[in-house]
Amino acid sequence: MEGRGRGSTARNYATANTTPEEIDRFRSETRGEVLVPSDPRYDDTRKVWNAMIDRRPAMIVRCAGVADVLRSVALARDCDLLVSVRGGGHNIGGSAVCDDGLMIDLSGMRSVRVNPETRRAYVEPGATLGDFDHEAQAFGLAAPTGINSTTGVAGLTLGGGFGWLTRKYGLTVDDLLSAEVITADAKRVRASAEENPDLFWAIRGGGGNFGIVTLFEFRLHPVGPEVLCGLIAFPLDQAGQVLRKYRGFVETMPADLNVWAILRQAPPMPFLPGSAHGKEAVFLAVFYDGDLTKGGKAIEPVRGFGKSLGEHIGPMPFTAWQKAFDPLLAPGARNYWKSNNFIELGDRSMDTAVEYAGKLPSPQCEIFIGLLGGQAGRVAPDATAYSARDTKFVFNTHARWDKAEDDEKCIAWAREFFMKTSPDSSGSVYVNFLTEEEDRVRAAYGPNHDRLVRMKNKYDPKNLFRMNQNIRPSIRP
Ligand SMILES: Cc1cc2nc3c(=O)[nH]c(=O)nc-3n(C[C@H](O)[C@H](O)[C@H](O)COP(=O)(O)OP(=O)(O)OC[C@H]3O[C@@H](n4cnc5c(N)ncnc54)[C@H](O)[C@@H]3O)c2cc1C
């Protein structure tokens, strides 16, 4: 938490550093809303996806446009306010909201404009993945993003971004063509391969460290609109064998196909027998974008991984599949996640996953194995700030529960599993899955870390943007 101005040592930044007159002037110069704790909408607005996060900013500005963002950054700079930036509010560490400072809430700026001729999308920073897919799929287009439609495009993209289409088209940042950025000195700049290319490099993985993005320009690809996808479930006592077959199969798969593994209790899904509901199982989530007949053949071997409990696989709209995991990952639960990247899935890691899936501390806890590779791995590690291009599997432990009294046991389960599997990981981690307590920023950026520090020295030497997985400047201006 050092350097973020949080916790008991945090100064009451906004009230200490701004006068009532300055706050009134700020309100009158803002097109959106400025909320303080006495406002009725304050409590709802400060909420983020993870219910473990309960921070109280001194002020929240709900920006209506770029002018409000410029004004907010200028105020924060001039009055030395702690700043947090909110896109979709999904960050697991809750970095969108700060104690005592100024929360710059972009969630009202969610327009998405698609040009089907040029296959480009222009996306505002409050848009969710669902907003993006909705607009792009009207033209049969999409960019690779994540697997949960309520996640924000902004935070996901700035950390790298991956999901079902990543093996085919790469990371979200690989389709980012330009961005409009408000820098720490309250200036609007454009970042692209031609304009400010160093900044463009840094924001493709470097998170919110370098400024506030007010517009993203993405390249789009023809996708769907129908894709072949769904779930197949096997009982936990077959999980060791299923995961070993999965490991072999992914080496042979076409890039059109993606398969992730999830170990959890079976929800009461209609395609599963009642006797399986609430029992531990391994689910394979299958996604194929391309000719559906070829897809049917490509996924066939998955059925032979074991004796399944049931499956629900078929053609469905891409936008529907992008929402398929929303009910399991709805906002409002308490969450504690741990994550590690893997280049290989060793027997020991798989067996540990099966062991910990056998002692889930709450019905919502799960172990997620996401598959990367394909196009994501064909980009050079230094081409973008996101460097972990050799990652094949992302092992995520999602501890999720409802009551504060279960905090200890759920957190302990996630930590233990993480500790046991860490020795076999690659040592790198996806920055967007880091929790607030972790200090693995160097591990997340690996060989790109020092270059990112130089970019931070250049674009934000006073570390105005530090409520994030912080890349600390090495100079003291
Ligand atoms: C349920 C769930 C599913 C997920 N699935 C995936 C997945 O499939 N693939 C994947 O890659 N990731 C996934 N993630 C991780 C996700 O990428 C991160 O949580 C990301 O931070 C979410 O972005 P956001 O805008 O919603 O978050 P916020 O909490 O709003 O923002 C997170 C941080 O991003 C920065 N930021 C946000 N907007 C801006 C901006 N406009 N300019 C500058 N900085 C900004 C700020 O530092 C902010 O604190 C998932 C997370 C959750 C909770």
The ligand as an SDF file (V2000), in Angstrom:
LIG
                    3D

 53 58  0  0  0  0  0  0  0  0999 V2000
  -15.4850  -10.9510  -12.9630 C   0  0  0  0  0  0  0  0  0  0  0  0
  -14.2130  -10.5620  -13.6420 C   0  0  0  0  0  0  0  0  0  0  0  0
  -13.8610  -11.1670  -14.8260 C   0  0  0  0  0  0  0  0  0  0  0  0
  -12.6750  -10.7980  -15.4560 C   0  0  0  0  0  0  0  0  0  0  0  0
  -12.3590  -11.4040  -16.6310 N   0  0  0  0  0  0  0  0  0  0  0  0
  -11.2700  -10.9910  -17.2970 C   0  0  0  0  0  0  0  0  0  0  0  0
  -10.9550  -11.5510  -18.5600 C   0  0  0  0  0  0  0  0  0  0  0  0
  -11.6400  -12.4290  -19.0480 O   0  0  0  0  0  0  0  0  0  0  0  0
   -9.8700  -11.0950  -19.2040 N   0  0  0  0  0  0  0  0  0  0  0  0
   -9.0770  -10.1070  -18.6920 C   0  0  0  0  0  0  0  0  0  0  0  0
   -8.1250   -9.7250  -19.3550 O   0  0  0  0  0  0  0  0  0  0  0  0
   -9.3350   -9.5780  -17.4830 N   0  0  0  0  0  0  0  0  0  0  0  0
  -10.4090   -9.9950  -16.7850 C   0  0  0  0  0  0  0  0  0  0  0  0
  -10.6920   -9.4560  -15.5640 N   0  0  0  0  0  0  0  0  0  0  0  0
   -9.7540   -8.5080  -14.9630 C   0  0  0  0  0  0  0  0  0  0  0  0
  -10.0190   -7.1080  -15.4680 C   0  0  0  0  0  0  0  0  0  0  0  0
   -9.2880   -6.9220  -16.6620 O   0  0  0  0  0  0  0  0  0  0  0  0
   -9.5630   -6.0780  -14.4320 C   0  0  0  0  0  0  0  0  0  0  0  0
  -10.3350   -6.2460  -13.2720 O   0  0  0  0  0  0  0  0  0  0  0  0
   -9.6880   -4.6480  -14.9400 C   0  0  0  0  0  0  0  0  0  0  0  0
   -9.0320   -3.8010  -14.0150 O   0  0  0  0  0  0  0  0  0  0  0  0
  -11.1190   -4.2360  -15.0780 C   0  0  0  0  0  0  0  0  0  0  0  0
  -11.2340   -2.9770  -15.6660 O   0  0  0  0  0  0  0  0  0  0  0  0
  -12.4030   -1.9780  -15.1900 P   0  0  0  0  0  0  0  0  0  0  0  0
  -12.3730   -0.7840  -16.0510 O   0  0  0  0  0  0  0  0  0  0  0  0
  -13.6730   -2.7300  -15.0710 O   0  0  0  0  0  0  0  0  0  0  0  0
  -11.9020   -1.7030  -13.7190 O   0  0  0  0  0  0  0  0  0  0  0  0
  -11.7980   -0.4260  -12.7760 P   0  0  0  0  0  0  0  0  0  0  0  0
  -11.7740   -1.0120  -11.4220 O   0  0  0  0  0  0  0  0  0  0  0  0
  -12.7930    0.5970  -13.0880 O   0  0  0  0  0  0  0  0  0  0  0  0
  -10.3840    0.1400  -13.1570 O   0  0  0  0  0  0  0  0  0  0  0  0
   -9.2270   -0.5280  -12.8060 C   0  0  0  0  0  0  0  0  0  0  0  0
   -8.0510    0.3940  -12.9310 C   0  0  0  0  0  0  0  0  0  0  0  0
   -7.7870    0.6140  -14.3080 O   0  0  0  0  0  0  0  0  0  0  0  0
   -7.3360    1.9510  -14.4840 C   0  0  0  0  0  0  0  0  0  0  0  0
   -8.2800    2.6300  -15.3630 N   0  0  0  0  0  0  0  0  0  0  0  0
   -9.5890    2.3600  -15.5630 C   0  0  0  0  0  0  0  0  0  0  0  0
  -10.0640    3.1760  -16.5080 N   0  0  0  0  0  0  0  0  0  0  0  0
   -9.0610    3.9690  -16.9050 C   0  0  0  0  0  0  0  0  0  0  0  0
   -8.9190    4.9870  -17.8700 C   0  0  0  0  0  0  0  0  0  0  0  0
   -9.9030    5.3670  -18.6650 N   0  0  0  0  0  0  0  0  0  0  0  0
   -7.7210    5.5770  -18.0180 N   0  0  0  0  0  0  0  0  0  0  0  0
   -6.6650    5.2200  -17.2450 C   0  0  0  0  0  0  0  0  0  0  0  0
   -6.7540    4.2610  -16.3120 N   0  0  0  0  0  0  0  0  0  0  0  0
   -7.9270    3.6360  -16.1590 C   0  0  0  0  0  0  0  0  0  0  0  0
   -7.2730    2.6050  -13.1260 C   0  0  0  0  0  0  0  0  0  0  0  0
   -5.9910    2.4470  -12.5590 O   0  0  0  0  0  0  0  0  0  0  0  0
   -8.2750    1.7680  -12.3650 C   0  0  0  0  0  0  0  0  0  0  0  0
   -8.0580    1.7920  -10.9870 O   0  0  0  0  0  0  0  0  0  0  0  0
  -11.8480   -9.8140  -14.8900 C   0  0  0  0  0  0  0  0  0  0  0  0
  -12.1970   -9.2390  -13.6710 C   0  0  0  0  0  0  0  0  0  0  0  0
  -13.3620   -9.6030  -13.0460 C   0  0  0  0  0  0  0  0  0  0  0  0
  -13.7120   -8.9980  -11.7300 C   0  0  0  0  0  0  0  0  0  0  0  0
  1  2  1  0
  2  3  1  0
  2 52  2  0
  3  4  2  0
  4  5  1  0
  4 50  1  0
  5  6  2  0
  6  7  1  0
  6 13  1  0
  7  8  2  0
  7  9  1  0
  9 10  1  0
 10 11  2  0
 10 12  1  0
 12 13  2  0
 13 14  1  0
 14 15  1  0
 14 50  1  0
 15 16  1  0
 16 17  1  0
 16 18  1  0
 18 19  1  0
 18 20  1  0
 20 21  1  0
 20 22  1  0
 22 23  1  0
 23 24  1  0
 24 25  2  0
 24 26  1  0
 24 27  1  0
 27 28  1  0
 28 29  2  0
 28 30  1  0
 28 31  1  0
 31 32  1  0
 32 33  1  0
 33 34  1  0
 33 48  1  0
 34 35  1  0
 35 36  1  0
 35 46  1  0
 36 37  1  0
 36 45  1  0
 37 38  2  0
 38 39  1  0
 39 40  1  0
 39 45  2  0
 40 41  1  0
 40 42  2  0
 42 43  1  0
 43 44  2  0
 44 45  1  0
 46 47  1  0
 46 48  1  0
 48 49  1  0
 50 51  2  0
 51 52  1  0
 52 53  1  0
M  END
$$$$
